[in-house]
Amino acid sequence: MFDSLNISASALTAQRLRMDVVSANIANAETTRGTFVNGKWEPYRRKLVMMEPREKSFNQILQGEMQKQTESKTQLQGVRVSGIVNDKTPFKPVYDPTNPDANADGYIMMPNVDVSKEMIDLLAASRAYEANVTAFNTGKSMMLKALEMGR
């Protein structure tokens, strides 16, 4: 009965994390000293949220088989974040010989964050979040109506 609410809740959690990561990307779009690697600074590297379908737990499957429930055969139960990974696109060289991070040729490496792309990702994540809020509220109101009919 609560599967629909749990599925929407898992998507809300995943989309919220996605919006947080996109916000961090936008905040660090100009950060030339993001991480210290092999004795020198590297620019901030864009982060991406990886999601995958969440499967039923072993306990849920076992209980369903023991009770001989005639549910659908699907084992999927929403979405989960499988990890946050670094984007492998190269950094952007910018000519600025006055910058203290400039190399011998006068170039500094800027983060691989494209603010336009991040804004599109943020918009998509917020729309997905809104859609899941609507699905959650619809499921909740259907359950309340079912309870009212039982009176």
N, C-alpha and C positions, 0 to 999 in steps of 0.2 A: 504494500500500500504506500509506503514511503519511498519507494525506489525513484519515482519521478522527482521528488524533492531532493533526494540525495544526489541524483545526476545533475540537477541544476545547481546545487550547492557546490559540487566539485568544479563545475565550469566557472562559477563565480569566483572561487578561490584562485583558479588558474589564470583567469583573465585579470584579476586584481594584481597578481604577481607580474603578469606581462606588462600592465600599465606602469608598475613600479620600475621595472627594468628599462622600459622606454624612457621614463622620466629621468633615470640615471644617465642614460645615453645622451639625452638632450643637455642635461646639466654639465656633462663632461665633453661636449663637442669641441671645445677649444683647449682642452687639457693636454699640454705637451709632455708632462711628467706624470704618467699614470701608474706605471709599474717599474720597479728596479730589476732589470734582468741582466745577468752576466756582467755586473759592474757598471752598467750605464742605464740611463732612463729611457723608457719607451713611452710613446704617447698612449693615451687611453685607447683601449680596443673595444669596439662595439660589442655588446652582449645580446644574445638571442635566447629566448625561452623555448625549450623543446617540450612538446606535449605528446602524450600517447593515450590510447584508450585504457581505462582502468578496468581490470577484470574482477569478477566476483572472488571473494576470498574462499579459501578451502573450506572454512567452516560453513559459509553460506551454501556452497554446493553440496556438502555433506548433509546438512539439515534438509535441504530440498529433496535429496535422494531418499533419505530415511523416511520422510513424510509422504513420499510418492506424489509430490505436487506435480501438476501438469502445467508447468510454466513453459514459456517459450525457451528454445534451446540456446538463446544468446547468453553469453557469459560477460558481456560488456556492462559496466556500471558507471558510466561517466568518463571523465578525463582526469589525468594526473600529470603533473609536471615531472618529466623524466630528467631534466637538468637545465642548467644555464650554461651556454657555451659561448666562446669567443668567436666573433666573425673573423674569418681568415682573409678578408680582402686587404690589399696592401694599404699602407698609410699614404697620405697625400703630401707630396713635397711642396713646400711654399718658400719662395725666395724672400728672405728677410735677414740680411747680413748683420743687422744690429741686435738681433735676438741672441741672448746668451746660450741658447741651445742650438744655434746654427752650426753646421759642419764647416769644413774648410772652404767649400764652394759657396757658402752663404745660405744654404737651404736648411729649413727646419722641417721635421716630419710632423704632420698634423694627424689627429685621430681619423679613423675611417668611418666617422659618423656623418651621415647626411641628414641634416635637420628636417628636410622636406620628407624624406623617407620615414623618419621617426614620427613625424606628425601624422602621416598616413597610417602607420602601425598603431599609434595611439588612438586614432579615430576608429579603426577597425576593432581594437580591443574594447573600447568603450561601447561600441554598438553591440558587440557580442555580449558584454556584461549586461546591457539594458535588455537584450533579448532573453537572457537567462533569468533576469529578475521578473520579467513578464511571465515566462513559463513557470517559475516558482510560484508566483502569486496566483496564476490560473489553477495550478495543481492544488494549492491551498484552498482556494475558494470552492473547487469541486469537492474536496473532502468535507468542507463545512456544509455544503448543500446536501451531501449524502448523509451527514449526521442529522441535519434538520428533517430529512425525509424519514429517518428512523424513529422520530418522536411519536 
